[in-house]
């Protein structure tokens, strides 16, 4: 499972999201400017630190805006 591996990294991880797997990508982590909220894993303490999703945004922009704040 990836979650224990991510927690053991020496970097700050706010959220983890899905991406297409291939032999080339397995085991890699990539920093990205935004994630979609479907399948996103957010540690509770990170979520509380960044805050709730903003209801005034439409579907996709809710998760993008949250990631940009993170």
CHARMM-style PDB file with segment names, atoms N, HN, CA, C and O in Angstrom:
ATOM      1  N   UNK     1       0.839  -1.182   0.000  1.00  0.00      PROA
ATOM      2  CA  UNK     1       0.000   0.000   0.000  1.00  0.00      PROA
ATOM      3  C   UNK     1       0.880   1.239   0.000  1.00  0.00      PROA
ATOM      4  O   UNK     1       1.966   1.235   0.579  1.00  0.00      PROA
ATOM      5  N   UNK     2       0.418   2.290  -0.642  1.00  0.00      PROA
ATOM      6  HN  UNK     2      -0.465   2.293  -1.112  1.00  0.00      PROA
ATOM      7  CA  UNK     2       1.215   3.506  -0.775  1.00  0.00      PROA
ATOM      8  C   UNK     2       1.186   4.409   0.452  1.00  0.00      PROA
ATOM      9  O   UNK     2       2.153   5.131   0.691  1.00  0.00      PROA
ATOM     10  N   UNK     3       0.113   4.395   1.235  1.00  0.00      PROA
ATOM     11  HN  UNK     3      -0.673   3.809   1.041  1.00  0.00      PROA
ATOM     12  CA  UNK     3      -0.014   5.341   2.345  1.00  0.00      PROA
ATOM     13  C   UNK     3       1.134   5.213   3.344  1.00  0.00      PROA
ATOM     14  O   UNK     3       1.725   6.237   3.688  1.00  0.00      PROA
ATOM     15  N   UNK     4       1.492   4.011   3.835  1.00  0.00      PROA
ATOM     16  HN  UNK     4       1.012   3.180   3.556  1.00  0.00      PROA
ATOM     17  CA  UNK     4       2.640   3.927   4.746  1.00  0.00      PROA
ATOM     18  C   UNK     4       3.931   4.418   4.090  1.00  0.00      PROA
ATOM     19  O   UNK     4       4.749   5.056   4.753  1.00  0.00      PROA
ATOM     20  N   UNK     5       4.123   4.140   2.825  1.00  0.00      PROA
ATOM     21  HN  UNK     5       3.458   3.622   2.286  1.00  0.00      PROA
ATOM     22  CA  UNK     5       5.327   4.588   2.120  1.00  0.00      PROA
ATOM     23  C   UNK     5       5.374   6.110   2.061  1.00  0.00      PROA
ATOM     24  O   UNK     5       6.438   6.707   2.227  1.00  0.00      PROA
ATOM     25  N   UNK     6       4.234   6.735   1.825  1.00  0.00      PROA
ATOM     26  HN  UNK     6       3.370   6.250   1.690  1.00  0.00      PROA
ATOM     27  CA  UNK     6       4.168   8.193   1.751  1.00  0.00      PROA
ATOM     28  C   UNK     6       4.434   8.810   3.117  1.00  0.00      PROA
ATOM     29  O   UNK     6       5.149   9.807   3.218  1.00  0.00      PROA
ATOM     30  N   UNK     7       3.872   8.233   4.154  1.00  0.00      PROA
ATOM     31  HN  UNK     7       3.291   7.423   4.071  1.00  0.00      PROA
ATOM     32  CA  UNK     7       4.083   8.769   5.505  1.00  0.00      PROA
ATOM     33  C   UNK     7       5.546   8.701   5.924  1.00  0.00      PROA
ATOM     34  O   UNK     7       5.990   9.513   6.736  1.00  0.00      PROA
ATOM     35  N   UNK     8       6.297   7.754   5.390  1.00  0.00      PROA
ATOM     36  HN  UNK     8       5.937   7.094   4.731  1.00  0.00      PROA
ATOM     37  CA  UNK     8       7.702   7.601   5.751  1.00  0.00      PROA
ATOM     38  C   UNK     8       8.627   8.499   4.940  1.00  0.00      PROA
ATOM     39  O   UNK     8       9.837   8.502   5.170  1.00  0.00      PROA
ATOM     40  N   UNK     9       8.087   9.251   4.006  1.00  0.00      PROA
ATOM     41  HN  UNK     9       7.104   9.249   3.819  1.00  0.00      PROA
ATOM     42  CA  UNK     9       8.897  10.166   3.210  1.00  0.00      PROA
ATOM     43  C   UNK     9       9.303  11.359   4.075  1.00  0.00      PROA
ATOM     44  O   UNK     9       8.602  11.714   5.023  1.00  0.00      PROA
ATOM     45  N   UNK    10      10.435  11.970   3.742  1.00  0.00      PROA
ATOM     46  HN  UNK    10      11.004  11.682   2.972  1.00  0.00      PROA
ATOM     47  CA  UNK    10      10.910  13.141   4.479  1.00  0.00      PROA
ATOM     48  C   UNK    10      10.386  14.435   3.889  1.00  0.00      PROA
ATOM     49  O   UNK    10      11.064  15.461   3.949  1.00  0.00      PROA
ATOM     50  N   UNK    11       9.188  14.406   3.318  1.00  0.00      PROA
ATOM     51  HN  UNK    11       8.636  13.573   3.269  1.00  0.00      PROA
ATOM     52  CA  UNK    11       8.618  15.620   2.742  1.00  0.00      PROA
ATOM     53  C   UNK    11       7.191  15.815   3.224  1.00  0.00      PROA
ATOM     54  O   UNK    11       6.544  14.887   3.711  1.00  0.00      PROA
ATOM     55  N   UNK    12       6.724  17.027   3.077  1.00  0.00      PROA
ATOM     56  HN  UNK    12       7.249  17.781   2.682  1.00  0.00      PROA
ATOM     57  CA  UNK    12       5.375  17.387   3.514  1.00  0.00      PROA
ATOM     58  C   UNK    12       4.365  16.940   2.462  1.00  0.00      PROA
ATOM     59  O   UNK    12       4.400  17.418   1.328  1.00  0.00      PROA
ATOM     60  N   UNK    13       3.470  16.029   2.827  1.00  0.00      PROA
ATOM     61  HN  UNK    13       3.442  15.640   3.747  1.00  0.00      PROA
ATOM     62  CA  UNK    13       2.436  15.547   1.912  1.00  0.00      PROA
ATOM     63  C   UNK    13       1.091  15.987   2.468  1.00  0.00      PROA
ATOM     64  O   UNK    13       0.719  15.607   3.578  1.00  0.00      PROA
ATOM     65  N   UNK    14       0.354  16.795   1.692  1.00  0.00      PROA
ATOM     66  HN  UNK    14       0.656  17.104   0.790  1.00  0.00      PROA
ATOM     67  CA  UNK    14      -0.957  17.273   2.112  1.00  0.00      PROA
ATOM     68  C   UNK    14      -2.058  16.334   1.648  1.00  0.00      PROA
ATOM     69  O   UNK    14      -2.995  16.064   2.398  1.00  0.00      PROA
ATOM     70  N   UNK    15      -1.958  15.830   0.414  1.00  0.00      PROA
ATOM     71  HN  UNK    15      -1.196  16.049  -0.196  1.00  0.00      PROA
ATOM     72  CA  UNK    15      -2.994  14.962  -0.146  1.00  0.00      PROA
ATOM     73  C   UNK    15      -2.370  14.022  -1.165  1.00  0.00      PROA
ATOM     74  O   UNK    15      -1.316  14.306  -1.735  1.00  0.00      PROA
ATOM     75  N   UNK    16      -3.038  12.903  -1.382  1.00  0.00      PROA
ATOM     76  HN  UNK    16      -3.894  12.672  -0.919  1.00  0.00      PROA
ATOM     77  CA  UNK    16      -2.600  11.912  -2.359  1.00  0.00      PROA
ATOM     78  C   UNK    16      -3.783  11.626  -3.264  1.00  0.00      PROA
ATOM     79  O   UNK    16      -4.907  11.479  -2.784  1.00  0.00      PROA
ATOM     80  N   UNK    17      -3.547  11.546  -4.568  1.00  0.00      PROA
ATOM     81  HN  UNK    17      -2.634  11.666  -4.958  1.00  0.00      PROA
ATOM     82  CA  UNK    17      -4.636  11.289  -5.505  1.00  0.00      PROA
ATOM     83  C   UNK    17      -4.263  10.236  -6.521  1.00  0.00      PROA
ATOM     84  O   UNK    17      -3.103   9.838  -6.620  1.00  0.00      PROA
ATOM     85  N   UNK    18      -5.248   9.785  -7.275  1.00  0.00      PROA
ATOM     86  HN  UNK    18      -6.191  10.108  -7.195  1.00  0.00      PROA
ATOM     87  CA  UNK    18      -5.021   8.723  -8.260  1.00  0.00      PROA
ATOM     88  C   UNK    18      -4.333   9.228  -9.517  1.00  0.00      PROA
ATOM     89  O   UNK    18      -4.415  10.408  -9.860  1.00  0.00      PROA
ATOM     90  N   UNK    19      -3.671   8.335 -10.180  1.00  0.00      PROA
ATOM     91  HN  UNK    19      -3.605   7.377  -9.902  1.00  0.00      PROA
ATOM     92  CA  UNK    19      -3.158   8.584 -11.527  1.00  0.00      PROA
ATOM     93  C   UNK    19      -3.066   7.239 -12.219  1.00  0.00      PROA
ATOM     94  O   UNK    19      -3.129   6.193 -11.572  1.00  0.00      PROA
ATOM     95  N   UNK    20      -2.919   7.267 -13.517  1.00  0.00      PROA
ATOM     96  HN  UNK    20      -2.869   8.117 -14.043  1.00  0.00      PROA
ATOM     97  CA  UNK    20      -2.879   6.028 -14.284  1.00  0.00      PROA
ATOM     98  C   UNK    20      -1.604   5.266 -13.961  1.00  0.00      PROA
ATOM     99  O   UNK    20      -0.510   5.829 -13.997  1.00  0.00      PROA
ATOM    100  N   UNK    21      -1.747   3.978 -13.644  1.00  0.00      PROA
ATOM    101  HN  UNK    21      -2.635   3.520 -13.615  1.00  0.00      PROA
ATOM    102  CA  UNK    21      -0.581   3.145 -13.351  1.00  0.00      PROA
ATOM    103  C   UNK    21      -0.033   2.514 -14.614  1.00  0.00      PROA
ATOM    104  O   UNK    21      -0.778   2.151 -15.524  1.00  0.00      PROA
ATOM    105  N   UNK    22       1.249   2.393 -14.652  1.00  0.00      PROA
ATOM    106  HN  UNK    22       1.854   2.688 -13.913  1.00  0.00      PROA
ATOM    107  CA  UNK    22       1.928   1.644 -15.699  1.00  0.00      PROA
ATOM    108  C   UNK    22       3.226   1.140 -15.079  1.00  0.00      PROA
ATOM    109  O   UNK    22       3.603   1.577 -13.992  1.00  0.00      PROA
ATOM    110  N   UNK    23       3.894   0.253 -15.741  1.00  0.00      PROA
ATOM    111  HN  UNK    23       3.588  -0.102 -16.625  1.00  0.00      PROA
ATOM    112  CA  UNK    23       5.165  -0.251 -15.221  1.00  0.00      PROA
ATOM    113  C   UNK    23       6.137   0.897 -14.969  1.00  0.00      PROA
ATOM    114  O   UNK    23       6.906   0.874 -14.008  1.00  0.00      PROA
ATOM    115  N   UNK    24       6.092   1.882 -15.826  1.00  0.00      PROA
ATOM    116  HN  UNK    24       5.467   1.901 -16.606  1.00  0.00      PROA
ATOM    117  CA  UNK    24       7.005   3.016 -15.730  1.00  0.00      PROA
ATOM    118  C   UNK    24       6.723   3.872 -14.489  1.00  0.00      PROA
ATOM    119  O   UNK    24       7.642   4.496 -13.957  1.00  0.00      PROA
ATOM    120  N   UNK    25       5.485   3.911 -14.024  1.00  0.00      PROA
ATOM    121  HN  UNK    25       4.739   3.404 -14.455  1.00  0.00      PROA
ATOM    122  CA  UNK    25       5.110   4.797 -12.937  1.00  0.00      PROA
ATOM    123  C   UNK    25       5.074   4.143 -11.564  1.00  0.00      PROA
ATOM    124  O   UNK    25       5.118   4.851 -10.558  1.00  0.00      PROA
ATOM    125  N   UNK    26       4.995   2.840 -11.486  1.00  0.00      PROA
ATOM    126  HN  UNK    26       4.959   2.265 -12.303  1.00  0.00      PROA
ATOM    127  CA  UNK    26       4.860   2.180 -10.189  1.00  0.00      PROA
ATOM    128  C   UNK    26       6.008   2.554  -9.260  1.00  0.00      PROA
ATOM    129  O   UNK    26       7.176   2.503  -9.645  1.00  0.00      PROA
ATOM    130  N   UNK    27       5.662   2.927  -8.044  1.00  0.00      PROA
ATOM    131  HN  UNK    27       4.713   2.968  -7.732  1.00  0.00      PROA
ATOM    132  CA  UNK    27       6.663   3.287  -7.056  1.00  0.00      PROA
ATOM    133  C   UNK    27       7.078   4.743  -7.089  1.00  0.00      PROA
ATOM    134  O   UNK    27       7.794   5.189  -6.192  1.00  0.00      PROA
ATOM    135  N   UNK    28       6.662   5.490  -8.077  1.00  0.00      PROA
ATOM    136  HN  UNK    28       6.080   5.127  -8.805  1.00  0.00      PROA
ATOM    137  CA  UNK    28       7.017   6.905  -8.181  1.00  0.00      PROA
ATOM    138  C   UNK    28       5.962   7.779  -7.535  1.00  0.00      PROA
ATOM    139  O   UNK    28       4.780   7.436  -7.507  1.00  0.00      PROA
ATOM    140  N   UNK    29       6.407   8.917  -7.013  1.00  0.00      PROA
ATOM    141  HN  UNK    29       7.367   9.196  -7.035  1.00  0.00      PROA
ATOM    142  CA  UNK    29       5.503   9.961  -6.551  1.00  0.00      PROA
ATOM    143  C   UNK    29       5.839  11.203  -7.346  1.00  0.00      PROA
ATOM    144  O   UNK    29       6.999  11.440  -7.684  1.00  0.00      PROA
ATOM    145  N   UNK    30       4.838  11.985  -7.640  1.00  0.00      PROA
ATOM    146  HN  UNK    30       3.896  11.793  -7.365  1.00  0.00      PROA
ATOM    147  CA  UNK    30       5.052  13.181  -8.443  1.00  0.00      PROA
ATOM    148  C   UNK    30       4.320  14.348  -7.803  1.00  0.00      PROA
ATOM    149  O   UNK    30       3.140  14.236  -7.471  1.00  0.00      PROA
ATOM    150  N   UNK    31       5.006  15.456  -7.630  1.00  0.00      PROA
ATOM    151  HN  UNK    31       5.965  15.547  -7.900  1.00  0.00      PROA
ATOM    152  CA  UNK    31       4.373  16.669  -7.111  1.00  0.00      PROA
ATOM    153  C   UNK    31       3.569  17.310  -8.229  1.00  0.00      PROA
ATOM    154  O   UNK    31       4.068  17.501  -9.338  1.00  0.00      PROA
ATOM    155  N   UNK    32       2.319  17.639  -7.927  1.00  0.00      PROA
ATOM    156  HN  UNK    32       1.913  17.483  -7.026  1.00  0.00      PROA
ATOM    157  CA  UNK    32       1.430  18.249  -8.918  1.00  0.00      PROA
ATOM    158  C   UNK    32       0.755  19.475  -8.297  1.00  0.00      PROA
ATOM    159  O   UNK    32       0.631  19.558  -7.075  1.00  0.00      PROA
ATOM    160  N   UNK    33       0.316  20.429  -9.132  1.00  0.00      PROA
ATOM    161  HN  UNK    33       0.416  20.362 -10.124  1.00  0.00      PROA
ATOM    162  CA  UNK    33      -0.313  21.639  -8.590  1.00  0.00      PROA
ATOM    163  C   UNK    33      -1.754  21.436  -8.129  1.00  0.00      PROA
ATOM    164  O   UNK    33      -2.280  22.243  -7.364  1.00  0.00      PROA
ATOM    165  N   UNK    34      -2.402  20.347  -8.597  1.00  0.00      PROA
ATOM    166  HN  UNK    34      -1.974  19.691  -9.219  1.00  0.00      PROA
ATOM    167  CA  UNK    34      -3.789  20.105  -8.201  1.00  0.00      PROA
ATOM    168  C   UNK    34      -4.135  18.633  -8.380  1.00  0.00      PROA
ATOM    169  O   UNK    34      -3.500  17.922  -9.158  1.00  0.00      PROA
ATOM    170  N   UNK    35      -5.162  18.185  -7.641  1.00  0.00      PROA
ATOM    171  HN  UNK    35      -5.678  18.763  -7.009  1.00  0.00      PROA
ATOM    172  CA  UNK    35      -5.691  16.823  -7.734  1.00  0.00      PROA
ATOM    173  C   UNK    35      -7.205  16.906  -7.824  1.00  0.00      PROA
ATOM    174  O   UNK    35      -7.811  17.873  -7.364  1.00  0.00      PROA
ATOM    175  N   UNK    36      -7.811  15.889  -8.419  1.00  0.00      PROA
ATOM    176  HN  UNK    36      -7.319  15.103  -8.793  1.00  0.00      PROA
ATOM    177  CA  UNK    36      -9.271  15.817  -8.362  1.00  0.00      PROA
ATOM    178  C   UNK    36      -9.642  15.179  -7.030  1.00  0.00      PROA
ATOM    179  O   UNK    36      -8.903  14.335  -6.522  1.00  0.00      PROA
ATOM    180  N   UNK    37     -10.764  15.567  -6.468  1.00  0.00      PROA
ATOM    181  HN  UNK    37     -11.364  16.253  -6.880  1.00  0.00      PROA
ATOM    182  CA  UNK    37     -11.117  15.060  -5.139  1.00  0.00      PROA
ATOM    183  C   UNK    37     -11.597  13.614  -5.156  1.00  0.00      PROA
ATOM    184  O   UNK    37     -11.579  12.962  -4.112  1.00  0.00      PROA
ATOM    185  N   UNK    38     -12.022  13.093  -6.291  1.00  0.00      PROA
ATOM    186  HN  UNK    38     -12.037  13.623  -7.139  1.00  0.00      PROA
ATOM    187  CA  UNK    38     -12.424  11.687  -6.383  1.00  0.00      PROA
ATOM    188  C   UNK    38     -11.198  10.814  -6.179  1.00  0.00      PROA
ATOM    189  O   UNK    38     -10.284  10.819  -7.004  1.00  0.00      PROA
ATOM    190  N   UNK    39     -11.175  10.080  -5.105  1.00  0.00      PROA
ATOM    191  HN  UNK    39     -11.917  10.077  -4.435  1.00  0.00      PROA
ATOM    192  CA  UNK    39     -10.050   9.204  -4.821  1.00  0.00      PROA
ATOM    193  C   UNK    39      -8.912   9.882  -4.077  1.00  0.00      PROA
ATOM    194  O   UNK    39      -7.894   9.243  -3.811  1.00  0.00      PROA
ATOM    195  N   UNK    40      -9.051  11.145  -3.737  1.00  0.00      PROA
ATOM    196  HN  UNK    40      -9.878  11.665  -3.953  1.00  0.00      PROA
ATOM    197  CA  UNK    40      -7.998  11.863  -3.020  1.00  0.00      PROA
ATOM    198  C   UNK    40      -7.980  11.416  -1.557  1.00  0.00      PROA
ATOM    199  O   UNK    40      -9.031  11.311  -0.924  1.00  0.00      PROA
ATOM    200  N   UNK    41      -6.808  11.159  -1.036  1.00  0.00      PROA
ATOM    201  HN  UNK    41      -5.955  11.245  -1.550  1.00  0.00      PROA
ATOM    202  CA  UNK    41      -6.642  10.831   0.381  1.00  0.00      PROA
ATOM    203  C   UNK    41      -6.026  12.040   1.068  1.00  0.00      PROA
ATOM    204  O   UNK    41      -4.958  12.511   0.677  1.00  0.00      PROA
ATOM    205  N   UNK    42      -6.701  12.532   2.087  1.00  0.00      PROA
ATOM    206  HN  UNK    42      -7.568  12.149   2.405  1.00  0.00      PROA
ATOM    207  CA  UNK    42      -6.219  13.708   2.805  1.00  0.00      PROA
ATOM    208  C   UNK    42      -6.149  13.359   4.289  1.00  0.00      PROA
ATOM    209  O   UNK    42      -7.172  13.020   4.884  1.00  0.00      PROA
ATOM    210  N   UNK    43      -4.967  13.433   4.897  1.00  0.00      PROA
ATOM    211  HN  UNK    43      -4.137  13.708   4.413  1.00  0.00      PROA
ATOM    212  CA  UNK    43      -4.905  13.215   6.341  1.00  0.00      PROA
ATOM    213  C   UNK    43      -5.770  14.254   7.064  1.00  0.00      PROA
ATOM    214  O   UNK    43      -5.815  15.416   6.659  1.00  0.00      PROA
ATOM    215  N   UNK    44      -6.436  13.845   8.104  1.00  0.00      PROA
ATOM    216  HN  UNK    44      -6.400  12.902   8.433  1.00  0.00      PROA
ATOM    217  CA  UNK    44      -7.363  14.730   8.819  1.00  0.00      PROA
ATOM    218  C   UNK    44      -6.686  16.020   9.260  1.00  0.00      PROA
ATOM    219  O   UNK    44      -7.251  17.101   9.092  1.00  0.00      PROA
ATOM    220  N   UNK    45      -5.480  15.922   9.825  1.00  0.00      PROA
ATOM    221  HN  UNK    45      -5.021  15.044   9.962  1.00  0.00      PROA
ATOM    222  CA  UNK    45      -4.801  17.129  10.299  1.00  0.00      PROA
ATOM    223  C   UNK    45      -4.483  18.083   9.144  1.00  0.00      PROA
ATOM    224  O   UNK    45      -4.513  19.300   9.330  1.00  0.00      PROA
ATOM    225  N   UNK    46      -4.182  17.555   7.965  1.00  0.00      PROA
ATOM    226  HN  UNK    46      -4.158  16.567   7.814  1.00  0.00      PROA
ATOM    227  CA  UNK    46      -3.942  18.411   6.796  1.00  0.00      PROA
ATOM    228  C   UNK    46      -5.233  19.093   6.362  1.00  0.00      PROA
ATOM    229  O   UNK    46      -5.231  20.277   6.028  1.00  0.00      PROA
ATOM    230  N   UNK    47      -6.336  18.345   6.366  1.00  0.00      PROA
ATOM    231  HN  UNK    47      -6.337  17.383   6.637  1.00  0.00      PROA
ATOM    232  CA  UNK    47      -7.620  18.913   5.965  1.00  0.00      PROA
ATOM    233  C   UNK    47      -8.024  20.049   6.902  1.00  0.00      PROA
ATOM    234  O   UNK    47      -8.481  21.099   6.452  1.00  0.00      PROA
ATOM    235  N   UNK    48      -7.854  19.837   8.193  1.00  0.00      PROA
ATOM    236  HN  UNK    48      -7.482  18.984   8.559  1.00  0.00      PROA
ATOM    237  CA  UNK    48      -8.211  20.873   9.160  1.00  0.00      PROA
ATOM    238  C   UNK    48      -7.312  22.100   9.017  1.00  0.00      PROA
ATOM    239  O   UNK    48      -7.763  23.228   9.218  1.00  0.00      PROA
ATOM    240  N   UNK    49      -6.053  21.885   8.674  1.00  0.00      PROA
ATOM    241  HN  UNK    49      -5.687  20.969   8.511  1.00  0.00      PROA
ATOM    242  CA  UNK    49      -5.109  22.995   8.496  1.00  0.00      PROA
ATOM    243  C   UNK    49      -5.463  23.838   7.268  1.00  0.00      PROA
ATOM    244  O   UNK    49      -5.439  25.067   7.337  1.00  0.00      PROA
ATOM    245  N   UNK    50      -5.788  23.194   6.152  1.00  0.00      PROA
ATOM    246  HN  UNK    50      -5.808  22.196   6.096  1.00  0.00      PROA
ATOM    247  CA  UNK    50      -6.103  23.900   4.905  1.00  0.00      PROA
ATOM    248  C   UNK    50      -7.521  24.462   4.943  1.00  0.00      PROA
ATOM    249  O   UNK    50      -7.762  25.560   4.441  1.00  0.00      PROA
ATOM    250  N   UNK    51      -8.453  23.729   5.528  1.00  0.00      PROA
ATOM    251  HN  UNK    51      -8.256  22.837   5.936  1.00  0.00      PROA
ATOM    252  CA  UNK    51      -9.840  24.175   5.624  1.00  0.00      PROA
ATOM    253  C   UNK    51     -10.750  23.394   4.701  1.00  0.00      PROA
ATOM    254  O   UNK    51     -10.307  22.558   3.913  1.00  0.00      PROA
ATOM    255  N   UNK    52     -12.027  23.686   4.816  1.00  0.00      PROA
ATOM    256  HN  UNK    52     -12.387  24.365   5.456  1.00  0.00      PROA
ATOM    257  CA  UNK    52     -13.054  22.994   4.039  1.00  0.00      PROA
ATOM    258  C   UNK    52     -13.043  23.426   2.575  1.00  0.00      PROA
ATOM    259  O   UNK    52     -12.497  24.471   2.221  1.00  0.00      PROA
ATOM    260  N   UNK    53     -13.660  22.595   1.735  1.00  0.00      PROA
ATOM    261  HN  UNK    53     -14.104  21.746   2.023  1.00  0.00      PROA
ATOM    262  CA  UNK    53     -13.877  22.964   0.339  1.00  0.00      PROA
ATOM    263  C   UNK    53     -14.859  24.134   0.302  1.00  0.00      PROA
ATOM    264  O   UNK    53     -15.758  24.218   1.139  1.00  0.00      PROA
ATOM    265  N   UNK    54     -14.689  25.033  -0.661  1.00  0.00      PROA
ATOM    266  HN  UNK    54     -13.959  24.965  -1.341  1.00  0.00      PROA
ATOM    267  CA  UNK    54     -15.566  26.207  -0.773  1.00  0.00      PROA
ATOM    268  C   UNK    54     -16.768  25.884  -1.651  1.00  0.00      PROA
ATOM    269  O   UNK    54     -16.619  25.581  -2.835  1.00  0.00      PROA
ATOM    270  N   UNK    55     -17.955  25.949  -1.068  1.00  0.00      PROA
ATOM    271  HN  UNK    55     -18.077  26.195  -0.106  1.00  0.00      PROA
ATOM    272  CA  UNK    55     -19.201  25.597  -1.756  1.00  0.00      PROA
ATOM    273  C   UNK    55     -19.525  26.488  -2.946  1.00  0.00      PROA
ATOM    274  O   UNK    55     -20.241  26.065  -3.853  1.00  0.00      PROA
ATOM    275  N   UNK    56     -19.014  27.709  -2.960  1.00  0.00      PROA
ATOM    276  HN  UNK    56     -18.432  28.054  -2.223  1.00  0.00      PROA
ATOM    277  CA  UNK    56     -19.378  28.626  -4.041  1.00  0.00      PROA
ATOM    278  C   UNK    56     -18.731  28.275  -5.385  1.00  0.00      PROA
ATOM    279  O   UNK    56     -19.109  28.832  -6.415  1.00  0.00      PROA
ATOM    280  N   UNK    57     -17.765  27.364  -5.381  1.00  0.00      PROA
ATOM    281  HN  UNK    57     -17.457  26.912  -4.544  1.00  0.00      PROA
ATOM    282  CA  UNK    57     -17.142  26.944  -6.636  1.00  0.00      PROA
ATOM    283  C   UNK    57     -17.903  25.773  -7.243  1.00  0.00      PROA
ATOM    284  O   UNK    57     -18.538  24.996  -6.530  1.00  0.00      PROA
ATOM    285  N   UNK    58     -17.832  25.653  -8.566  1.00  0.00      PROA
ATOM    286  HN  UNK    58     -17.316  26.284  -9.145  1.00  0.00      PROA
ATOM    287  CA  UNK    58     -18.491  24.552  -9.258  1.00  0.00      PROA
ATOM    288  C   UNK    58     -17.600  23.320  -9.196  1.00  0.00      PROA
ATOM    289  O   UNK    58     -16.405  23.435  -8.920  1.00  0.00      PROA
ATOM    290  N   UNK    59     -18.152  22.174  -9.441  1.00  0.00      PROA
ATOM    291  HN  UNK    59     -19.122  22.081  -9.665  1.00  0.00      PROA
ATOM    292  CA  UNK    59     -17.582  20.843  -9.242  1.00  0.00      PROA
ATOM    293  C   UNK    59     -16.052  20.769  -9.308  1.00  0.00      PROA
ATOM    294  O   UNK    59     -15.419  20.582  -8.269  1.00  0.00      PROA
ATOM    295  N   UNK    60     -15.442  20.906 -10.471  1.00  0.00      PROA
ATOM    296  HN  UNK    60     -15.956  21.058 -11.315  1.00  0.00      PROA
ATOM    297  CA  UNK    60     -13.990  20.721 -10.578  1.00  0.00      PROA
ATOM    298  C   UNK    60     -13.201  21.784  -9.831  1.00  0.00      PROA
ATOM    299  O   UNK    60     -12.147  21.488  -9.268  1.00  0.00      PROA
ATOM    300  N   UNK    61     -13.682  22.982  -9.818  1.00  0.00      PROA
ATOM    301  HN  UNK    61     -14.538  23.223 -10.275  1.00  0.00      PROA
ATOM    302  CA  UNK    61     -12.912  24.052  -9.199  1.00  0.00      PROA
ATOM    303  C   UNK    61     -12.867  23.951  -7.685  1.00  0.00      PROA
ATOM    304  O   UNK    61     -12.001  24.557  -7.054  1.00  0.00      PROA
ATOM    305  N   UNK    62     -13.779  23.199  -7.091  1.00  0.00      PROA
ATOM    306  HN  UNK    62     -14.482  22.706  -7.604  1.00  0.00      PROA
ATOM    307  CA  UNK    62     -13.759  23.007  -5.639  1.00  0.00      PROA
ATOM    308  C   UNK    62     -12.457  22.343  -5.221  1.00  0.00      PROA
ATOM    309  O   UNK    62     -11.776  22.831  -4.319  1.00  0.00      PROA
ATOM    310  N   UNK    63     -12.103  21.237  -5.865  1.00  0.00      PROA
ATOM    311  HN  UNK    63     -12.656  20.840  -6.597  1.00  0.00      PROA
ATOM    312  CA  UNK    63     -10.885  20.523  -5.484  1.00  0.00      PROA
ATOM    313  C   UNK    63      -9.630  21.259  -5.939  1.00  0.00      PROA
ATOM    314  O   UNK    63      -8.633  21.258  -5.217  1.00  0.00      PROA
ATOM    315  N   UNK    64      -9.646  21.886  -7.111  1.00  0.00      PROA
ATOM    316  HN  UNK    64     -10.456  21.887  -7.698  1.00  0.00      PROA
ATOM    317  CA  UNK    64      -8.477  22.640  -7.582  1.00  0.00      PROA
ATOM    318  C   UNK    64      -8.151  23.772  -6.612  1.00  0.00      PROA
ATOM    319  O   UNK    64      -6.997  23.949  -6.222  1.00  0.00      PROA
ATOM    320  N   UNK    65      -9.163  24.532  -6.228  1.00  0.00      PROA
ATOM    321  HN  UNK    65     -10.101  24.388  -6.545  1.00  0.00      PROA
ATOM    322  CA  UNK    65      -8.951  25.669  -5.331  1.00  0.00      PROA
ATOM    323  C   UNK    65      -8.400  25.191  -3.994  1.00  0.00      PROA
ATOM    324  O   UNK    65      -7.517  25.832  -3.425  1.00  0.00      PROA
ATOM    325  N   UNK    66      -8.909  24.076  -3.486  1.00  0.00      PROA
ATOM    326  HN  UNK    66      -9.627  23.555  -3.948  1.00  0.00      PROA
ATOM    327  CA  UNK    66      -8.417  23.537  -2.219  1.00  0.00      PROA
ATOM    328  C   UNK    66      -6.931  23.185  -2.328  1.00  0.00      PROA
ATOM    329  O   UNK    66      -6.149  23.482  -1.425  1.00  0.00      PROA
ATOM    330  N   UNK    67      -6.552  22.557  -3.430  1.00  0.00      PROA
ATOM    331  HN  UNK    67      -7.187  22.315  -4.164  1.00  0.00      PROA
ATOM    332  CA  UNK    67      -5.145  22.183  -3.638  1.00  0.00      PROA
ATOM    333  C   UNK    67      -4.256  23.417  -3.725  1.00  0.00      PROA
ATOM    334  O   UNK    67      -3.149  23.422  -3.186  1.00  0.00      PROA
ATOM    335  N   UNK    68      -4.723  24.451  -4.391  1.00  0.00      PROA
ATOM    336  HN  UNK    68      -5.621  24.448  -4.829  1.00  0.00      PROA
ATOM    337  CA  UNK    68      -3.921  25.678  -4.505  1.00  0.00      PROA
ATOM    338  C   UNK    68      -3.729  26.333  -3.140  1.00  0.00      PROA
ATOM    339  O   UNK    68      -2.681  26.926  -2.888  1.00  0.00      PROA
ATOM    340  N   UNK    69      -4.721  26.236  -2.259  1.00  0.00      PROA
ATOM    341  HN  UNK    69      -5.572  25.754  -2.464  1.00  0.00      PROA
ATOM    342  CA  UNK    69      -4.555  26.763  -0.897  1.00  0.00      PROA
ATOM    343  C   UNK    69      -3.574  25.917  -0.095  1.00  0.00      PROA
ATOM    344  O   UNK    69      -2.847  26.434   0.753  1.00  0.00      PROA
ATOM    345  N   UNK    70      -3.559  24.619  -0.366  1.00  0.00      PROA
ATOM    346  HN  UNK    70      -4.150  24.199  -1.055  1.00  0.00      PROA
ATOM    347  CA  UNK    70      -2.683  23.710   0.381  1.00  0.00      PROA
ATOM    348  C   UNK    70      -1.234  24.003   0.077  1.00  0.00      PROA
ATOM    349  OT1 UNK    70      -0.344  23.342   0.612  1.00  0.00      PROA
TER     350      UNK     70
END
